[in-house]
Amino acid sequence: MSRPDGAVLVIAAALVALAALIVIEMRTMPVAALYARVGPTTFPYIIAAGLAALGAGTVAAGLRRSFPAREHDRVVPILWIVGGLVAQMILLKPAGFAIATGALFALTARGFGRGPIWLSLPIGIVFALVVWVIFALGLDLSLPAGPLERRFL
């Protein structure tokens, strides 16, 4: 008999733990009495049940070893994507949403092997600026504003 797939079992444990965390947090959340049966706690419980079911199914697949063989990780693309996330976190406050998210877009595109950074960076900035305009001006939500966004205010 073959051994269970350890990585799959770790993923299953994480799914079940996330479901348990949602249930625990929902039990401690103060909710005013409602007259309707469907309230603000209904959908988190549904999501927790779905995560628990996915966790159980993942355990069964891990014990049967029915997951397909995984490819080996390629470190360089992962580093490009993680670098994009780090760049966005660093640039978000000083440079604003459009430039920070444009950097994330460009570095992630590079990680996936798409286009040169000098081309994908302005494309990402334009897309992010459109998103900022929709959220900040259209929906009146607050996103970090930098020099580009201040021109629209």
SULQUINOR-V15439 format. One record per residue. N is the residue number from 1. SS is DSSP state (helix for helix, strand for strand, loop for the rest). PHI is phi in degrees with one decimal (none if undefined). BURIAL is + if it has 9 or more other ideal C-beta (glycine too) atoms within 8 Angstrom, else -. Layout:
n={N | N}
ss={SS | SS}
phi={PHI | PHI}
burial={BURIAL | BURIAL}
//
This chain:
n={1 | 2 | 3 | 4 | 5 | 6 | 7 | 8 | 9 | 10 | 11 | 12 | 13 | 14 | 15 | 16 | 17 | 18 | 19 | 20 | 21 | 22 | 23 | 24 | 25 | 26 | 27 | 28 | 29 | 30 | 31 | 32 | 33 | 34 | 35 | 36 | 37 | 38 | 39 | 40 | 41 | 42 | 43 | 44 | 45 | 46 | 47 | 48 | 49 | 50 | 51 | 52 | 53 | 54 | 55 | 56 | 57 | 58 | 59 | 60 | 61 | 62 | 63 | 64 | 65 | 66 | 67 | 68 | 69 | 70 | 71 | 72 | 73 | 74 | 75 | 76 | 77 | 78 | 79 | 80 | 81 | 82 | 83 | 84 | 85 | 86 | 87 | 88 | 89 | 90 | 91 | 92 | 93 | 94 | 95 | 96 | 97 | 98 | 99 | 100 | 101 | 102 | 103 | 104 | 105 | 106 | 107 | 108 | 109 | 110 | 111 | 112 | 113 | 114 | 115 | 116 | 117 | 118 | 119 | 120 | 121 | 122 | 123 | 124 | 125 | 126 | 127 | 128 | 129 | 130 | 131 | 132 | 133 | 134 | 135 | 136 | 137 | 138 | 139 | 140 | 141 | 142 | 143 | 144 | 145 | 146 | 147 | 148 | 149 | 150 | 151 | 152 | 153}
ss={loop | loop | loop | loop | loop | helix | helix | helix | helix | helix | helix | helix | helix | helix | helix | helix | helix | helix | helix | helix | helix | helix | helix | helix | helix | helix | helix | helix | loop | loop | loop | loop | loop | loop | loop | loop | loop | loop | loop | loop | loop | helix | helix | helix | helix | helix | helix | helix | helix | helix | helix | helix | helix | helix | helix | helix | helix | helix | helix | helix | helix | helix | helix | helix | loop | loop | loop | loop | loop | loop | loop | loop | loop | loop | helix | helix | helix | helix | helix | helix | helix | helix | helix | helix | helix | helix | helix | helix | helix | helix | helix | helix | helix | helix | helix | loop | helix | helix | helix | helix | helix | helix | helix | helix | helix | helix | helix | helix | helix | helix | helix | loop | loop | loop | loop | loop | helix | helix | helix | helix | helix | helix | helix | helix | helix | helix | helix | helix | helix | helix | helix | helix | helix | helix | helix | helix | helix | helix | loop | loop | loop | loop | loop | loop | loop | loop | helix | helix | helix | helix | loop | loop | loop}
phi={none | -83.8 | -75.3 | -65.1 | -77.0 | -62.3 | -63.3 | -66.8 | -67.3 | -65.1 | -63.1 | -62.2 | -62.9 | -65.7 | -64.1 | -66.6 | -64.7 | -65.1 | -61.8 | -64.2 | -62.9 | -62.3 | -63.6 | -62.4 | -65.2 | -69.5 | -69.2 | -92.8 | -78.6 | -73.6 | -126.5 | -67.1 | -61.8 | -117.2 | -89.0 | -87.1 | -75.5 | -98.6 | -129.5 | -69.2 | -95.2 | -66.4 | -70.7 | -59.6 | -67.3 | -64.8 | -64.2 | -62.8 | -64.5 | -64.2 | -64.1 | -64.0 | -64.5 | -62.5 | -62.4 | -64.5 | -64.9 | -68.9 | -61.0 | -60.8 | -67.2 | -68.0 | -71.5 | -83.6 | 57.8 | -98.6 | -78.4 | -66.9 | -62.8 | -88.8 | -74.9 | -74.0 | -69.5 | -103.2 | -70.8 | -60.9 | -61.1 | -62.7 | -65.5 | -61.5 | -68.7 | -63.5 | -61.1 | -64.1 | -64.7 | -64.9 | -60.5 | -64.1 | -63.1 | -73.0 | -85.2 | -56.7 | -72.9 | -76.4 | -100.4 | 95.5 | -64.7 | -65.0 | -68.9 | -64.5 | -73.1 | -62.4 | -64.7 | -60.0 | -60.1 | -65.5 | -70.5 | -68.5 | -60.8 | -64.3 | -62.8 | -87.3 | 79.5 | -105.1 | 50.7 | -75.5 | -62.8 | -61.8 | -93.0 | -76.8 | -64.2 | -65.5 | -63.6 | -63.3 | -65.7 | -64.1 | -60.1 | -66.2 | -67.0 | -62.9 | -62.2 | -61.3 | -61.4 | -61.8 | -73.6 | -77.4 | -94.2 | -79.1 | -103.3 | 59.4 | -103.8 | -95.8 | -120.9 | -57.8 | -103.8 | -115.7 | -62.6 | -68.4 | -69.0 | -65.7 | -68.8 | -92.3 | -85.9}
burial={- | - | - | + | + | - | - | + | + | - | + | + | + | + | + | + | - | + | + | + | - | + | + | - | + | + | - | - | - | - | - | - | - | - | - | - | - | - | - | - | + | + | - | + | + | - | + | + | + | - | + | + | - | + | + | + | - | + | + | - | + | + | - | - | + | - | + | - | - | - | - | - | - | - | - | - | + | + | + | + | + | - | + | + | + | - | + | + | - | - | + | + | - | - | + | + | + | + | + | + | + | + | + | + | + | + | + | + | + | + | + | - | - | - | - | - | + | - | - | + | + | - | + | + | + | + | + | + | + | - | + | + | + | + | + | + | - | - | - | - | - | - | + | + | + | + | - | + | + | + | - | + | -}
//
